[in-house]
Amino acid sequence: MRDHGKHNAAFGKWGIAALAVLAMIARSASAADRVAGNLILFNDNGAWCWYQDERALVDQTNDTLLVSSVAAGEGVDGKTRGGDVDLVSYDLKSGAATRIVLHHSFSQDDHNTPALLIRPDGRYLAMYTKHNLENYSCWRISASPHDAREWRPEKSFDWSAYLAAVSAKDHVTYSNLFYLPAENRTYDFARAVNDDPSILISTDQGDSWSFGAKLLTEERVGYVNGYVKYATNGVDRIDFITTEHHPRDFNNSIYHGYIKGGKLFRSDGTVVDADLFHGTGHPQTELTKIFAANSIYNGDTMTHAWTMDLHLDSAGQPCALISARANDLPQNTNFSDHRFFYVRFDGRDWKVHPLAKAGACLWRAEEDYTGLATLDPSDVNVVYISTTIDPRDDTPLRVHEIYKGVTADRGQTWAWTPITQDSSVDNLRPMVPIWSGGNTALLWFRGTMSRSQHYDSAIVGTIERKGEKIGPVQFVAAGKSSDRTITGPSLTGGTYDVFAFFWADAKADRAFRAGLAENRLILLRPRFCQQAEARQFAQSVTLNDGPRSLYRGYLGRVSLGSGESLHAVIDDPAEGGHRAFAGIGYAVVTEAR
């Protein structure tokens, strides 16, 4: 497989500009779809916005990952799934994914993605709204603790009385769920009254809801008011960062505050409101400004800031990621150069550090949409970004790729490694759910997106477990058999990751299904899988067949007794007398020593 980095280095005399052009040509000519780790398909049709939290949860009681998203008509089975509010329950032991439709054909919009919460009684709570269309916050609760298979009927809270008091044009968007055991109170933060951040509260774990208060308030400017990201210490406090308005309509700064004991505070502990639930909201300017519009970093002026992510560090102090436009004054027409910033509170002051270049907006109608970035909630010294600019050397990329950044000096400098490389489609909006024990699930959606309401993308990701080692893949060719069931060799007892390998041209994007059982078939589509690489195998394997390359799809994990064999089910109708399926592979999973 071609090494573009070495190829570029050989032509250093051309200069930086020529190298950038050469890199783009090389990557466009032959997409490699490389991924650092094992790419897992969680949902073959879905995307999310980034103002609903948490969109993914790890339930460590039953080793389950829950992931929410909204399906689109342009995606897989779109005629029947467009607008579905989906929840995937992924078994972290077996790799088996179960998709539950919380609301069929709700509304095709990534803003309708549910927020998720594990209640104190172990049941799951999912809350969702229609994007600026209705006055309802809808929710469902799982029928049993730690079990996502069955759900109670949908309920809804009607905001109409509170919205009509301000404007008949107001509707509700977004859900953000948090439970504070110190108060025995569950919060839902939504954009509602006057299109300001507003609060619902529940004292029965989400069985019922009542209006709590407006959190913030501003005179309406343009589309809507503040965009807020929230985080909690899980006990008695909820932090948030916010803009004044939509960056399309206003040159935003970013502000921070927190809620504790029914009070609203600035970053330094100054009380803004001693009784939050009897107020009418506060202007953002009463909070602590953590990023100022028109600030200059490395000679570049930053404007139109937007919030991306927020978590608390190990000392309980907030750490945030924000985006901004670079050098967009005074014309307000430069949407091709966005920047990511890392902003961290040290207990006294907020420190702002440039993080990486984000490239141009995703599409012209949304000048400030980027690939986004996320913090690792277990270690805020680790970030993941989606960008069209390689953060290692500022090389332009053909599509959005995911990079991992690590800092050892609280954000002043960063070491970058690619998670995806030479992809055939975009990798957007990464997210890392909270998972203790040194384990990491990195999620994003992969595909094409032209609007928040129009996309052909899938929810994918990688999983890293502390103390786990995965060996090289043993490849077993399919031969000429047309049998639907493929049986591998007898193996010694142990745990194995199992893969299906297939021939594909990324441009043709042919799809078929395979799995470890008839009821566990997974869609194998080049754009949602990764190309096989020689270093992944225990033996020599052919990786190219004319215009086609060998791809691999993860089928799951099995535990076998000594002498047992692997079995896989292949649903691959022949086209022109040929199947795409090339064989199966298995890799032993062991505890690292």
C-alpha positions in Angstrom: 0.0 0.0 0.0 1.4 3.4 -1.0 2.9 5.5 1.7 2.0 9.1 0.8 4.1 10.6 3.6 7.4 9.0 2.2 6.3 9.9 -1.3 5.9 13.6 -0.4 9.2 13.8 1.5 11.1 12.8 -1.6 9.9 16.0 -3.3 10.8 18.4 -0.5 12.5 20.8 -3.0 9.1 21.6 -4.5 8.1 23.6 -1.4 5.1 23.4 0.9 2.5 24.5 -1.7 3.5 21.9 -4.3 3.5 19.2 -1.6 0.0 20.1 -0.6 -1.3 19.8 -4.2 0.6 16.6 -4.7 -0.9 15.1 -1.6 -4.4 16.0 -2.6 -3.9 14.4 -6.1 -2.5 11.2 -4.6 -5.3 10.8 -2.1 -7.9 11.5 -4.7 -6.5 9.0 -7.1 -6.7 6.0 -4.8 -8.6 6.2 -1.6 -7.3 3.8 1.0 -10.0 3.9 3.7 -7.5 3.2 6.4 -8.5 3.2 10.1 -6.3 3.0 13.2 -8.0 0.1 14.9 -10.9 -2.1 14.1 -13.7 -0.1 12.5 -17.1 -1.2 13.8 -20.4 -0.5 12.2 -23.0 0.4 14.9 -25.9 1.7 12.7 -25.9 1.6 8.9 -28.1 4.7 8.6 -27.7 7.6 10.9 -26.2 11.0 12.0 -26.5 13.4 14.9 -26.3 17.1 15.7 -24.0 18.0 18.7 -26.4 19.8 21.0 -28.0 16.7 22.6 -26.2 15.0 25.4 -25.5 12.3 26.1 -25.9 10.8 22.7 -24.0 7.7 23.7 -23.7 5.9 27.0 -21.8 2.9 28.4 -23.8 0.9 30.9 -21.1 -1.0 32.8 -23.7 -3.1 34.6 -24.3 -5.1 31.5 -21.4 -4.1 29.3 -23.6 -2.3 26.8 -23.0 0.7 24.6 -26.1 2.8 23.8 -26.0 5.0 20.7 -28.7 7.4 19.5 -29.1 8.9 16.0 -31.7 9.8 13.3 -32.0 7.9 10.0 -32.3 9.6 6.6 -34.2 8.8 3.4 -31.0 9.0 1.4 -29.4 6.3 3.6 -29.7 2.5 3.8 -33.4 1.4 3.6 -34.3 5.1 3.5 -37.7 4.6 2.0 -38.9 2.9 5.2 -36.5 4.4 7.7 -36.2 8.1 6.9 -36.8 10.1 10.1 -36.6 7.2 12.4 -35.4 8.0 15.9 -33.0 5.2 16.5 -31.2 3.7 19.5 -28.6 1.0 19.1 -27.8 -1.4 21.9 -24.3 -2.8 21.3 -23.1 -5.7 23.4 -19.5 -4.9 24.2 -18.7 -8.6 24.9 -20.1 -10.1 21.6 -20.3 -7.2 19.2 -24.0 -7.9 18.6 -25.9 -4.7 17.8 -29.7 -4.4 18.2 -31.5 -1.4 16.7 -34.6 -0.1 18.5 -36.8 2.5 16.8 -38.1 4.9 19.5 -40.3 6.8 17.1 -40.9 5.8 13.5 -40.7 8.6 10.8 -40.5 11.3 13.5 -38.9 14.0 11.3 -35.8 13.6 9.1 -33.4 15.9 10.8 -30.2 15.2 12.8 -31.3 17.8 15.4 -33.9 15.3 16.6 -31.3 12.9 18.0 -32.3 11.7 21.5 -30.4 12.5 24.7 -29.9 9.4 26.9 -29.7 8.9 30.6 -29.4 5.8 32.9 -31.8 6.4 35.7 -30.9 5.5 39.3 -33.2 2.5 39.0 -31.3 1.2 36.0 -33.9 2.0 33.4 -33.0 4.0 30.3 -34.5 7.4 29.6 -34.5 8.8 26.0 -35.7 12.4 25.2 -36.1 14.0 21.8 -37.8 16.9 20.0 -38.6 17.9 16.4 -36.2 20.6 15.2 -38.1 23.9 15.5 -41.4 22.4 14.4 -43.4 21.6 17.5 -43.9 22.5 21.1 -43.2 19.1 22.6 -40.4 17.4 24.3 -41.0 13.6 23.9 -39.6 10.8 26.0 -39.6 7.1 26.5 -38.4 4.9 29.4 -37.2 1.3 29.0 -39.5 -1.3 30.4 -36.8 -3.0 32.5 -33.6 -1.9 34.1 -30.4 -2.3 32.0 -32.4 -3.6 29.0 -33.1 -1.6 25.9 -35.2 -4.2 24.0 -38.6 -3.0 25.3 -39.8 0.5 26.0 -42.8 2.1 27.6 -45.2 4.2 25.4 -44.0 7.6 24.4 -45.0 10.6 26.5 -44.6 14.3 25.9 -44.4 17.6 27.7 -46.3 20.5 26.0 -44.4 23.8 26.2 -47.2 25.8 24.5 -48.3 27.9 27.5 -44.7 29.0 28.2 -43.9 29.6 24.6 -47.0 31.6 23.8 -46.4 34.0 26.6 -43.4 35.2 24.6 -43.9 34.4 20.9 -46.3 32.2 19.0 -43.5 31.5 16.6 -41.3 29.7 19.2 -40.8 25.9 19.2 -38.7 23.4 21.0 -35.4 22.0 19.9 -32.7 19.8 21.6 -32.6 17.7 24.8 -29.9 17.4 27.4 -30.4 15.1 30.3 -28.6 15.1 33.7 -29.4 13.6 37.1 -28.0 15.2 40.3 -28.3 12.7 43.2 -27.6 15.5 45.7 -30.9 17.0 44.7 -32.7 13.9 43.6 -33.6 15.9 40.5 -33.4 15.2 36.8 -32.8 18.1 34.4 -33.7 18.5 30.7 -32.2 21.5 29.0 -33.8 22.5 25.7 -34.0 25.5 23.4 -37.5 26.7 24.1 -38.9 30.0 25.6 -38.0 32.9 23.3 -35.6 30.3 21.7 -33.5 30.7 24.8 -32.0 27.8 26.8 -34.7 26.6 29.1 -35.1 23.9 31.8 -37.5 21.1 32.6 -37.2 19.3 35.9 -38.3 15.9 37.2 -38.4 14.6 40.7 -39.4 11.1 39.7 -36.5 10.1 37.5 -38.2 11.3 34.3 -41.6 9.7 34.7 -43.1 13.2 34.6 -41.8 16.7 34.0 -42.6 20.3 34.9 -41.3 23.7 33.8 -38.3 24.7 35.8 -37.0 28.1 34.5 -35.4 29.9 31.7 -31.6 29.5 32.1 -30.5 32.4 29.9 -32.2 35.2 28.1 -31.3 37.6 25.2 -33.2 39.9 22.9 -33.8 37.8 19.8 -31.1 38.4 17.1 -31.7 36.6 13.8 -32.5 32.9 14.0 -32.3 31.9 17.7 -30.5 32.6 20.9 -27.7 30.8 22.8 -26.1 27.5 21.8 -25.2 25.7 24.9 -23.0 22.6 25.8 -23.4 21.1 29.3 -21.4 18.8 31.6 -21.9 17.5 35.1 -19.8 16.2 38.0 -22.5 13.6 38.4 -23.3 14.7 42.0 -24.4 18.3 42.6 -23.3 20.6 39.7 -24.0 21.2 36.0 -21.5 23.4 34.1 -22.3 25.0 30.7 -20.7 27.1 28.0 -22.8 29.3 25.7 -22.9 31.7 22.8 -25.1 34.8 22.6 -26.8 33.8 19.3 -26.3 31.8 16.2 -22.8 32.6 14.7 -24.5 33.2 11.3 -26.3 36.2 12.9 -23.8 37.5 15.5 -20.1 37.8 16.2 -20.3 35.5 19.3 -18.1 35.4 22.3 -18.2 32.3 24.6 -19.3 32.4 28.3 -19.3 29.9 31.2 -21.4 29.4 34.2 -22.7 26.6 36.4 -25.7 25.5 38.4 -25.5 24.2 41.9 -28.1 24.0 44.7 -30.6 25.8 42.6 -28.3 28.8 42.1 -26.5 30.2 39.1 -22.8 31.0 39.4 -19.9 32.5 37.4 -16.7 30.5 37.0 -15.1 32.0 40.1 -18.1 31.1 42.3 -19.8 34.5 42.2 -23.6 34.1 42.6 -25.5 35.4 39.6 -28.9 34.2 40.8 -29.6 32.8 44.3 -32.9 31.3 43.2 -32.6 30.2 39.6 -36.1 28.6 39.5 -37.9 31.8 40.3 -36.1 33.9 37.7 -36.7 34.7 34.1 -33.2 34.0 32.9 -30.0 36.0 32.7 -28.1 37.5 29.8 -24.9 35.7 28.9 -22.9 38.8 29.6 -23.5 38.3 33.4 -21.5 35.0 33.1 -17.7 34.6 32.8 -16.4 35.4 29.3 -13.9 32.7 28.3 -13.4 33.5 24.7 -13.7 37.0 23.3 -14.9 37.8 19.8 -12.2 39.6 17.7 -9.4 38.0 19.7 -6.1 37.7 17.9 -4.1 34.4 18.0 -0.8 34.0 16.0 -1.7 37.1 14.0 -5.2 35.9 13.0 -8.4 37.5 14.2 -11.1 35.1 15.4 -14.8 35.8 15.1 -18.2 34.1 15.2 -17.3 31.6 17.9 -19.4 28.5 18.5 -19.5 25.9 21.2 -18.4 22.3 20.5 -17.8 20.2 23.7 -17.5 20.5 27.5 -16.3 18.1 30.2 -14.7 18.4 33.6 -11.1 17.4 34.3 -10.0 15.1 37.1 -10.0 18.1 39.5 -13.6 19.0 38.6 -12.6 22.0 36.6 -14.3 22.7 33.2 -12.5 22.2 29.9 -14.1 23.2 26.6 -13.6 23.0 22.8 -14.9 25.9 20.6 -14.7 26.8 16.9 -14.3 30.2 15.3 -13.8 31.9 11.9 -10.4 33.2 11.1 -9.9 36.6 9.5 -13.5 37.2 8.6 -13.5 41.0 9.4 -15.0 43.2 8.1 -16.6 41.5 5.1 -18.3 38.5 6.8 -17.7 36.3 3.8 -14.8 34.1 4.7 -16.2 30.7 5.6 -13.2 28.7 4.3 -10.9 29.0 7.4 -12.3 27.8 10.7 -10.2 27.1 13.8 -10.6 24.9 16.8 -9.6 26.1 20.3 -8.9 24.3 23.6 -10.1 26.4 26.6 -9.4 25.3 30.1 -10.1 26.7 33.6 -7.3 26.3 36.2 -9.4 27.3 39.2 -8.6 31.0 38.8 -8.4 31.8 35.1 -9.4 30.5 31.7 -6.5 29.6 29.4 -7.2 29.7 25.6 -4.9 27.7 23.3 -5.2 27.3 19.5 -5.8 23.6 18.7 -6.0 23.0 15.0 -7.3 24.2 11.7 -10.8 22.9 10.7 -11.0 23.9 7.1 -14.0 25.3 5.3 -17.7 25.0 6.3 -19.5 21.8 5.4 -21.9 23.6 3.1 -22.5 27.2 2.2 -26.0 27.5 3.8 -24.4 26.8 7.2 -21.3 29.0 7.3 -20.0 27.7 10.6 -20.7 24.0 10.4 -17.4 22.1 10.7 -16.4 18.4 11.2 -16.3 19.3 15.0 -14.1 18.1 17.8 -14.6 16.2 21.1 -12.9 15.8 24.4 -12.2 12.4 26.0 -14.3 12.7 29.2 -12.0 10.3 31.0 -8.9 12.5 30.2 -9.4 16.0 28.8 -5.7 16.0 27.8 -7.0 13.9 24.8 -9.1 15.2 22.0 -10.4 14.0 18.6 -11.0 16.3 15.7 -12.6 16.0 12.3 -10.9 18.3 9.8 -9.8 18.7 6.2 -6.4 20.1 7.3 -3.8 17.6 8.6 -2.9 19.1 12.0 0.6 17.7 11.8 1.7 19.8 8.8 -1.3 21.7 7.5 -1.6 19.6 4.4 -5.1 19.9 2.8 -7.1 16.7 2.8 -9.6 15.5 0.3 -12.3 14.7 2.9 -12.8 15.1 6.6 -10.5 12.8 8.6 -10.3 12.0 12.3 -7.2 12.8 14.3 -6.3 12.1 17.9 -4.5 14.8 19.8 -2.7 14.5 23.1 -1.2 17.3 25.2 1.2 17.1 28.1 1.1 20.8 29.0 -2.6 21.6 29.4 -3.1 22.5 25.8 -0.1 24.5 24.8 1.3 21.9 22.5 -0.2 18.8 20.9 1.0 15.5 19.4 -1.3 14.2 16.6 -1.9 10.7 15.2 -4.4 9.9 12.4 -7.4 7.7 13.2 -8.7 7.7 9.6 -6.6 8.2 6.5 -7.3 8.5 2.7 -11.0 8.0 3.2 -13.4 7.8 0.3 -16.1 9.8 2.3 -16.2 12.2 5.2 -15.7 11.3 8.8 -17.8 13.7 10.9 -18.7 14.8 14.4 -16.6 12.5 16.7 -17.8 11.7 20.2 -16.5 9.8 23.1 -18.9 8.5 25.8 -18.0 8.3 29.4 -16.5 4.9 30.2 -14.4 4.3 33.3 -11.5 1.8 33.7 -9.3 3.2 31.0 -11.5 2.0 28.1 -12.4 4.2 25.1 -15.2 4.1 22.6 -14.6 6.6 19.8 -17.8 7.2 17.7 -18.5 9.3 14.6 -20.6 9.1 11.4 -19.1 8.3 8.1 -20.5 9.1 4.7 -21.9 12.1 2.8 -24.0 15.0 4.1 -25.4 18.0 2.2 -27.8 19.3 4.9 -28.9 18.5 8.4 -31.9 16.9 6.8 -30.1 15.0 4.0 -27.3 12.5 4.4 -26.1 9.0 3.5 -24.0 8.1 6.5 -23.5 5.4 9.1 -22.6 5.4 12.8 -19.1 3.8 13.1 -16.3 3.8 15.6 -13.5 2.0 17.3 -13.2 0.5 20.8 -10.1 0.2 22.9 -10.2 -1.8 26.1 -7.5 -1.4 28.7 -5.4 -4.6 29.1 -6.6 -6.2 25.9 -4.4 -7.4 23.0 -5.7 -8.4 19.6 -3.5 -10.7 17.5 -2.9 -10.7 13.8 -5.7 -11.8 11.5 -5.7 -15.4 10.1 -7.3 -15.3 6.7 -9.4 -18.1 5.3 -10.2 -17.7 1.6 -13.8 -18.5 0.5 -12.7 -20.5 -2.5 -15.3 -21.1 -5.2 -18.1 -22.2 -2.9 -21.4 -20.5 -3.3 -22.7 -21.8 0.0 -24.4 -19.3 2.3 -22.8 -20.7 5.4 -19.0 -20.5 5.7 -17.1 -22.7 8.2 -13.6 -21.9 9.3 -11.0 -24.3 10.8 -11.1 -25.9 14.2 -9.5 -23.6 16.8 -8.0 -23.9 20.2 -10.3 -22.6 22.9 -10.4 -18.8 23.4 -11.9 -15.5 22.4 -11.8 -14.3 18.7 -12.7 -11.2 16.7 -14.2 -12.3 13.4 -14.2 -10.5 10.1 -15.6 -10.8 6.6 -13.4 -9.8 3.7 -14.7 -8.7 0.4 -13.5 -7.2 -2.9 -14.8 -3.8 -3.7 -14.2 -0.6 -5.7 -15.0 2.3 -3.4 -16.5 4.2 -6.3 -18.9 1.4 -7.2 -19.9 1.1 -3.5 -21.5 -2.4 -3.9 -23.0 -3.8 -0.7 -23.9 -7.2 0.7 -24.5 -8.6 4.2 -22.7 -11.1 6.4 -22.8 -12.1 10.1 -22.2 -14.7 12.7 -25.8 -15.8 12.6 -28.9 -15.4 10.4 -30.3 -12.9 12.7 -27.0 -10.9 13.0 -26.3 -9.9 9.4 -24.3 -6.7 9.0 -24.2 -4.5 6.0 -20.8 -4.6 4.3 -20.4 -1.5 2.2 -17.0 0.0 1.2 -17.7 3.5 2.4 -18.6 2.1 5.9 -15.7 -0.4 6.1 -11.9 -0.2 6.0 -9.4 -1.5 3.5 -7.3 -4.5 4.6 -3.6 -3.8 5.1 -0.7 -6.2 4.9 0.4 -5.5 8.5 -3.0 -6.7 9.8 -2.5 -10.3 8.7 -0.5 -13.3 10.1 0.2 -14.5 6.5 0.7 -13.0 3.0 -2.7 -12.0 1.5 -3.5 -10.4 -1.9 -4.8 -6.9 -1.3 -5.6 -5.7 -4.8 -7.5 -7.3 -7.8 -7.4 -4.8 -10.7 -9.5 -1.8 -9.7 -10.8 -3.6 -6.6 -9.3 -3.7 -3.2 -9.7 -6.0 -0.3 -12.0 -4.6 2.4 -12.9 -6.0 5.8 -16.0 -5.7 8.0 -16.2 -6.6 11.6 -18.8 -9.3 12.4 -18.3 -9.6 16.2 -16.6 -11.6 18.9 -17.0 -15.2 19.8 -15.8 -17.5 22.6 -15.0 -21.0 21.4 -14.1 -24.2 23.2 -11.1 -26.3 22.1 -11.8 -27.9 18.7 -14.8 -25.7 17.8 -15.0 -24.0 14.5 -16.0 -20.5 13.3 -19.2 -20.1 11.4 -20.3 -17.1 9.3 -23.4 -16.5 7.2 -22.9 -14.7 3.8 -25.7 -13.1 1.9 -23.9 -12.1 -1.2 -25.8 -12.6 -4.5 -23.5 -13.0 -7.4 -23.2 -10.2 -9.9 -22.0 -11.2 -13.4 -21.2 -14.6 -11.9 -18.9 -13.3 -9.2 -19.3 -12.7 -5.5 -17.7 -9.8 -3.6 -17.1 -12.1 -0.6 -13.4 -13.1 -0.4 -13.2 -15.0 2.9 -13.3 -14.8 6.7 -10.7 -13.9 9.2 -10.2 -14.3 12.9 -7.9 -12.8 15.5 -7.3 -14.1 19.0 -8.1 -11.7 21.8 -6.0 -12.0 24.9 -5.2 -10.1 28.1 -2.1 -7.9 27.7 0.7 -8.8 30.1 
